[in-house]
């Protein structure tokens, strides 16, 4: 007999503590987002890295996450070190307009990755 219980999407782990499709929040600043890509180590410009105040500048030798992010005022793309992320425990979906282009179903703080993006 088939179960009628809804199953949550499986999320994909790639070289880090957090998974593609997982909703996370920043440890220091008031924003959260959903992971859509992971770099195994820093992969942005030195100019970007040096623009972060030295006292909170992360180490480069850790995973960095690409997020579809939001705060109270806006949605945007964020690039955040693993040390500055925590799991988001709100259970709320992300309102970023590109979420529907990349992800499908939302369940238990995770999104299922779309296998085919709409054209």
C-alpha positions as CSV (number, residue, x, y, z in Angstrom):
1,X,0.0,0.0,0.0
2,X,1.3,3.4,-0.9
3,X,1.8,6.0,1.8
4,X,-0.2,9.2,1.6
5,X,2.3,11.0,3.8
6,X,4.2,13.8,2.0
7,X,8.0,13.2,1.8
8,X,10.4,16.0,2.1
9,X,12.9,16.7,-0.7
10,X,16.4,15.2,-0.6
11,X,19.0,17.9,-0.4
12,X,22.4,17.6,-2.1
13,X,25.7,17.9,-0.1
14,X,28.7,19.4,-1.9
15,X,31.9,19.8,0.0
16,X,30.6,21.5,3.1
17,X,28.5,21.6,6.2
18,X,25.4,23.0,4.5
19,X,23.6,21.5,1.5
20,X,22.2,22.9,-1.8
21,X,18.6,23.6,-1.0
22,X,19.2,24.2,2.7
23,X,17.9,27.4,4.3
24,X,20.5,29.1,6.4
25,X,21.0,32.4,8.3
26,X,24.1,34.6,8.8
27,X,25.7,34.3,12.2
28,X,26.4,38.1,12.6
29,X,24.1,39.9,10.2
30,X,20.2,39.8,9.9
31,X,19.8,37.9,6.7
32,X,19.0,34.4,5.6
33,X,18.9,32.5,2.3
34,X,18.9,29.2,0.5
35,X,22.1,27.6,-0.7
36,X,22.3,27.3,-4.5
37,X,26.0,26.5,-4.9
38,X,29.1,25.8,-2.9
39,X,32.8,26.6,-3.5
40,X,35.1,24.2,-1.6
41,X,37.3,27.3,-0.8
42,X,37.2,31.0,-1.4
43,X,36.6,31.7,-5.1
44,X,35.9,35.4,-5.4
45,X,38.1,38.4,-6.0
46,X,40.8,39.7,-3.5
47,X,39.1,43.1,-3.8
48,X,35.8,41.6,-2.5
49,X,37.7,39.7,0.4
50,X,39.6,42.8,1.4
51,X,36.4,44.9,1.5
52,X,35.4,42.9,4.6
53,X,36.6,44.5,7.8
54,X,39.7,42.7,9.0
55,X,38.2,41.9,12.5
56,X,35.4,39.8,10.8
57,X,37.2,38.7,7.6
58,X,36.8,35.0,7.2
59,X,39.6,32.5,6.3
60,X,39.8,31.6,2.6
61,X,40.4,27.9,3.3
62,X,36.8,26.9,4.0
63,X,33.7,26.3,1.9
64,X,31.9,29.5,0.7
65,X,28.2,29.4,-0.1
66,X,26.2,31.2,-2.8
67,X,22.8,32.1,-1.4
68,X,19.5,33.5,-2.7
69,X,19.3,35.8,0.2
70,X,16.9,38.1,1.9
71,X,16.7,40.6,4.7
72,X,13.8,42.8,5.9
73,X,14.2,45.2,3.0
74,X,15.5,43.3,-0.1
75,X,16.4,40.1,-1.8
76,X,19.9,39.6,-3.3
77,X,22.7,37.1,-4.0
78,X,25.1,36.6,-1.1
79,X,28.5,34.9,-0.9
80,X,29.2,33.7,2.6
81,X,31.9,31.7,4.4
82,X,30.9,28.5,6.2
83,X,32.0,30.0,9.6
84,X,29.4,32.7,9.3
85,X,26.4,30.5,8.6
86,X,24.0,28.7,10.9
87,X,21.0,26.5,10.0
88,X,17.8,28.6,9.8
89,X,15.3,27.1,12.3
90,X,12.3,29.4,11.4
91,X,10.8,26.8,9.0
92,X,9.8,29.7,6.7
93,X,10.4,29.7,2.9
94,X,12.7,32.3,1.3
95,X,10.9,35.0,-0.7
96,X,13.7,35.7,-3.2
97,X,12.1,35.8,-6.7
98,X,14.6,33.4,-8.2
99,X,13.9,30.5,-5.8
100,X,11.1,29.2,-8.1
101,X,13.6,29.1,-11.0
102,X,16.1,26.9,-9.2
103,X,14.1,25.0,-6.6
104,X,10.8,23.1,-6.3
105,X,9.1,21.8,-3.2
106,X,9.9,23.3,0.3
107,X,9.8,21.1,3.3
108,X,11.4,21.1,6.8
109,X,13.7,24.0,6.0
110,X,15.0,22.6,2.7
111,X,14.2,23.0,-1.0
112,X,14.3,20.3,-3.6
113,X,16.5,21.2,-6.6
114,X,14.6,21.4,-9.9
115,X,15.9,18.9,-12.3
116,X,14.8,21.0,-15.3
117,X,14.6,24.8,-15.2
118,X,11.6,26.4,-17.0
119,X,12.5,28.2,-20.2
